[in-house]
Amino acid sequence: MKEKLKKTERPADKVIEERVLRRLGRPTDLHSIDVKHLWGKKYRVNIWTKEDTDAPVSSYSLQHSYFITMSEGNIMKSNPPIERLYHKGGTTEDSTKKGIGPKSHDNEATK
């Protein structure tokens, strides 16, 4: 479902957040998503995850960052392009891709 916005309205941060998550998927360790309006129809979207540590203080990591441009037709363009990385359970299609997700356990010695 595409949301239509009036030309005079700037896209709501929530709409951009939802579209980014729809394309990327939802990391299981998601902490927050920051959508910052920069100028005109330009936005910065940062996706923060919570790190698993034994430290008494919580640790967070900037996992993904996108420069978003909204066009007249309410089409969202992203730099870098948003790829589907997370599926149910927060795993990736190719866990070796970009170092995100669980490591592959292929054992070359058994092949």
Secondary structure by P-SEA (a helix, b strand, c coil): cbbbbcccccccaaaaaaaaaaaccccccccbbbbbbcccccbbbbbbbbbbccccbbbbbbccccbbbbccccbbbbccccccccccccccccccccccccccccccccc
